[in-house]
Amino acid sequence: MRTSSYLLMLALLALVSCAEEPTTVTTTTTTQEVTRTGPAREVVVTRAPPPIRVETQTVAPGPGYIWTGGYWRWTGTTYVWVPGTWVVRPRVTAVWVEGHWVPRYNGWVWVPGHWQ
């Protein structure tokens, strides 16, 4: 009986040592405004974007909203129109700079819209 108790204890210790120690992960969500001088990764599109569509700007949903115009987004195979929308200004002095396509290298590069 004593031998079987020792074997049972050894078996339990062997199983416990096989288990991984739980890892404690602490996550913190931080939001910060990042200003960069250029895009981190540029995708050059060899086809020029279509002309900008003229959109009808609706009435602002409330004070502090800014209209951001629509733009042509490249999907990897074609351009699709993303309609304009109203967004809340992040601060009173913020100015929206529209996104735009820039001719570069042997094609076109998208510069996303951003707040200044």
Beta strands, then each sheet from edge to edge (+ up, - down):
strand 1: 65-68
strand 2: 71-74
strand 3: 79-82
strand 4: 85-88
strand 5: 96-97
strand 6: 100-104
strand 7: 107-111
strand 8: 114-115
sheet 1: 1+ 4-
sheet 2: 2+ 3-
sheet 3: 5+ 8-
sheet 4: 6+ 7-
end
